[in-house]
């Protein structure tokens, strides 16, 4: 039997020539060219390569290959702030984006900006400091400004970006107060630029799957949502302990995930909230902001969300929905990675607990690409500024409740998803 090595196939012999020469050349064996097989070579449809499903009916079909835009057609983003989130998560996520690319950096540390630009192929003349930020209006490559600064600076830089004619993707929470958030929404609307808040969990596959299952009615009405987001903050001094920069403590930083998830899972808005705050005694870190908060949200349908957030409890980022006919559990619902999902329901005379395994997807890449798609198509983002503004209104009600010890009523919304843009399609 004659075996053809990879080196010979790609070398300068007659077989290698047959491979390299001619548009119709195919891989060859000693017996001649291999006939093309659709399952192996795929086909081009609507500008992308597709393959027929090669797996048996019992297995999940493989996802289609990515179809990224050519680099020059992708939407250009400027990252404002080069802290941990930008360097550890966002810039690596751009490598997985299909419609977006980083083209500019804004930092108060020139040495850091220069080395990060070199690492990611960003031109030296596309580096800005905070004082010269407004010059970004003259850079046509920048279409979106992604604000990744401490919370207290979101308002200023959103307004400056809007005045520069740039669309804005802003980290959560979108501001320090509801008044600031409202001004950001108004400024972007007046400048005719898009404003999106980076609620990454709304783009993450497991949270989306759980939301779809809840809203399908398959498990009956949801009765309770239990959401917990806790972590232990170190002793090191940082902006999160300063109210002017953070706006608050555990609630706007990590409790916001619990609050926002209860809202987007159900599509409802709470009509009453109740909260309690607890701070450790004699800990100087919590002179200005809270360490721990427990809060309840009551929704018009009768759904109740019980939530907890803390800077002083071991890391836990889980969510469970209890419904009439089962429950949905999303472990690590608010984490950057490591999500899993279980669903319980009756299985004849037994309790069946099913584990769902979804294809992994970078949630940061998903949210960035969604913003890019909205810029390209003109669509409203799924999580526009109004979504962030509503969370600020609810958080301020929670703080009032914690201060007075009484429940606080909120106005009812007329429709589901009242503050959100169009639903997401496909795998995001």
N, C-alpha and C positions, 0 to 999 in steps of 0.2 A: 504494500500500500504506500502511495506517495503522499507525504505531508508537506504542505506549503507553510513555511514560517511567516510570521508577520514581517520580519525584516526583508524576506524575499519579495513579499507582496508589495512592499513600499520601496523596494530597491530599484536598481537600474536594469534588471533583466527584462525579458519579453513580457512577463506577467505584469511587472510594474509599469511598463509602457502602456499596456492595454488598460490599466487602471487610470493612468494620468492623461491619456490622449483621447480626445473625442468626447462629445457631449453625452453620447449614449453608452459610454463604458460602464461596466458593472464589475463588482468583485468577481474574481475568477478562481477556479480550481483547476487541477490538471485536466479535468474533463471539459473545460470550457467555461464561458461566463455563467454566473448564477442568474437565473431569471428573477426579475423584480417581483417581490411579494408585498402587496399593500399593507399587510400587518407589520412589516419590517420597515418599509421606506415611507409610509404615510402618504399624504397628499396635501396640496395647498388649497385652502378654502377661505374665501373672504380675507385674503391677506395674511393668513396664519397657517402654520403646519398643524395638521391633525392626524391622528392615528385611530384606526378602529380598535375597539376594546379587544384585547388579546386574552383576557382572563375569563375563567369559567364563571358560570352564573352564581356559584356559591361565594365568590370573593368580590370585594369591592372593585369597581373599575378604577383604573389608574387615572389620575387627573390629566387634563390636556397639558402639553408643554407650554411654558410661559410664552407670551407674545408681546414682549416689550416694544415700546416705541423706539425708533432710532434716537440716539442720544441728543441730536440737535433738535428733535421735535418734543422732547420732554419738557415739562414745566420747570423753570428755574426757581430754586428756593434759596433764600438767605437765612441762615441760622443766627439769631440774635441771642448771644450768651453761649459760652463754651464751658459749661459746668459738667457735672457727672452725667446728667441725662443726655445732653448732646453728644458727649464723647463716647459714653458706654452703650447707648441705645440708638439714638437718632441717626448719627452718621453711619454706623454699621447697617442700619435698616435701609438706607438709600441704596445699598448694594442689591437689595431684594426688590426695590421699587421698579415698576414697569412704565410709569408715566411721569416720574419726577427725578430731579437730580440737584445736588447742591452746587451752587454757583458763586456764593458769597458768604462771608463770615463777618460777624460783628462781635468784638470783644474788647474789654478794657485792658487786656494783657497782650501786648504786641508779640512777644516771643512765642506765646502759646498759639496765637492766631497764625503766625507764620509757619510753624511746624505742622499744625493741623492742615493748613492749606496745602502744603507740600504733600502730605500723606493722601489727600483726597483730590489732587489735581485741580485745585482752585487757584486762579490767577492771582498774583500778588497785588494787582491793582483793584481786586474785588474784596479787599480787606478794609474794614471800617472800625473805628472806635465809637463809643457812645456819643461823643461830642460831634463827630462828623457823620453820624448816622443818616442825616437828611440828604446827604449826597447820593444816597442809594436811588433817589428818583432819576438820576442820570444814567443808571445802569439798566439798559433794556433787557439784559439777560434775566434780571430779577423780576419775577412775576408775583411771587408769594414771599412774605416775610413770616418766618416761624419764630414766635417770641417764646424763649425758654429762659426767662429771667425770674428772679423772686417775684412773688405775687404782687407786691406793692408797686412794681414797675410795669406791669402789664398795661395798665391804663395809659400811661404816658407814651409808651412805644407803639401801642395800637393807634393812638391818635396821630402820632408822627408818621407812621406807615401809611395811614389813610390819606394824610395830606400829600404824601409822596406818590399817591396813585397806585399803591401796591395792595394786593389782597393780603389778608391776615389769617394765619393759623396761630392760635394762642393757646398756651398750656392752661390746664385747669388748676385752681379756680381762676376764672377769667379776670378777676380784679380783687380788691379788698372789700368793696361794698357794692350793694345793688345800685346805688346812684352812679358809681363809676362804670359799672357794667352797662347801665342804660345809656350813658354817654358814649361808650364805645360802639354800641349798636347804632346809635344815631349818627355818629361820625362816619362810620363805614357806609351806611346807607346814603348819606349826603354825598360822599365821595364816589358812590357807585362802585364800591369794591366789596368783595365777599369777606365775611367774618365767620370763621369756624373755630369752635372750641375743641381741643384735643382730648375728647372723651374716648380714649383708646378701647375701653372695654366694649363699647357699642359696635366696634369693628372686629372684635375677637371671636373666632368661630364657636367656641363653646357657649359663650354668653348669648350669641345670636341663635344657636340651636335651642338653648333653654327658653329663650324668649318666644321663639316660634312654637315650641311645644306648649308653653303656658297659654299662648293666645289661640291655639287651635281648638281649645275646648275639649281635647281628647281626655284630659284628666279632670274635667269638671272645673268648677270655679276655684280660683286661688283664695285661700283663707288667711294664710300667714306667709310673710317673707321674713327670714332670719338672716341678717347680714352682719358680718364681723370683719373689721380690718384693724389689726393691731400690730405693733412692732415696738422694739425697745430702742429708744434713742440713747446714743452715747453721751458722755459728759462733755464732749467737745463743743465749744461755742459755735453757733451757726445761725444763719438768718431765720430759721424756722422758729426760734425762740423770741424774735423781735416782732411785736405786733405791727409796727409800721411797714415792715417788709412782708410779713406772712398773713396779716389780716386776722389771724386767729391761730389756734394750735391744731390739735388732732382733727377737729371737725373739717375745716376747709382743705387740709392736706390729704388725709386718708379717709375720714368719715364721709367725705363727699362721694366716694365710690359707692358706699352703701346707699346713700340718699339717691344718687342718680340712677343706680341700678334698680331700686324699687320703682322709680318712675318709669324707666324705659322698658323694664320687663312687663309691667302692667299697662303702660300707656296712659295711666291715670295721673291726676295731680292730687296731692293730699289736701283735705279740707280741715284737718286739725293736727297739730303737732304738740309733743310734750317731751321735755328733756331734763336731764340732770348732769351736772359737772362735778368731777372730783379731782382735786389736785393734792399731791403729797405735801405735807407740811415741811417748811424750811428748805425747800428745793428752789434755789434761785432761778433755775431754768424756767419755772412756771410762774414768775411774777407777773408776766404780761399775757400769757396764753395758757389755754387749758391743756392738761395732760390727758384726761379721759372724759369721754361723754357717752352716755347711753340715751337713746332717743326713740320715740315711737311716732310713726306716721299713720294716720287713719285716712283711708280713701273712700270715695263715694259708694263704691260697690260693697263696702263692708270689709275689704281687705285691710289688714293691719301689718305694717312692717315694724319689726323690732330690730334695732340696729345698735351697734357698739363700736367705738373706736378708741384707741389708746396709744400713747407713746410709751407706756410703761408695762405692756404685757407682751409675752412671747409672740412671735410672728404668726399670724393666722389671717387668712384672706379668703374666707369661704362664704358661700351663700346657699341657702336652702329655701325652696318654695314648698309649702304644704297645701295641697289641693284636695278637693272632695274625693277623688279617686286614686290618689297616689301622692308621691313627692318627687321633687327634682333637686338633686344635690350637685352643685358645681364647686369642686375643690379648687383652691387657688384662683378663684374667679377674678380677683383683682391683682394678681401677680403678673409679672412680665412674661412668665412662661410656666409650664408644668400643670396646666389645667387638666382636669378630668371630670367626667359627668356620669352620674348614676340616676336611674329612674326606677321608682318602686310603684308597683300596681298589683292588683289581684291577678293571679294566674290559676284559674280554676279554684281548687280548695287550698291553694298555697299562696304565699306572698312572693311575687317574683321581683327580683332586683336585677336590673339590666345595666351593664356598663357600656357606654357609648365611646368609641374611639374615633376621633376625627383627624383629618389631615392637619398637620401643624402649619401654622401661618403666622408670620411676624405681624403682630397687631400694630406696631408702629409703622411698618411699611404699608399696611392696609389703610391706616388713617391718612397717611401722607398721600398715597395714590388717590384716595377718595377726594381729597382737596384738589389735587392736580386735575382729576377728571371733571370736577365742577368748574374749574377755570376753563378747561377746554370746551366744555359743552354748554356752559352758562347755567347749569342747574344749581339749585340751592343745596348747600351741604346738609347732610343728615343731622349734624349737631351744630346749628348756627348759633350766633350770639344770643338769640332769645332763649336757647336751652340753658346756657350758662347764667343768664340773668335770672331765670326762674329758680335755679338752685340757690343763688344769692338771696333771693327773697325768702326762700324757705329756711336757709341757714340763719338769717336774721331773726326769723320767728322762733327758731330753736333757741337762740341765745336769749331772747326775751322770756321764753318759757323757763329756761334754767335760772334766770335772774329772779323771776317772780314766783316760781314754783307752781305756776298754773298753766293749763293747756292754752294754746293760742290758735284761734280759728283763722282759716285762709279761704279766699274765694274759690269757688268751684270752677273748673274749666268746662267749656261747652262741648269739646270733642276729645277723643283720644289723640295722643301725640300732638297736642296743641302747639308745642314749641319746637317741633322737629320738622326737618325737611322730608323729602320723599324717601320711601323705604329703600333699603339696599337690595341689590340683585346678585344672584349667583353666589360665588364664594368671596365676594368683596374685592 
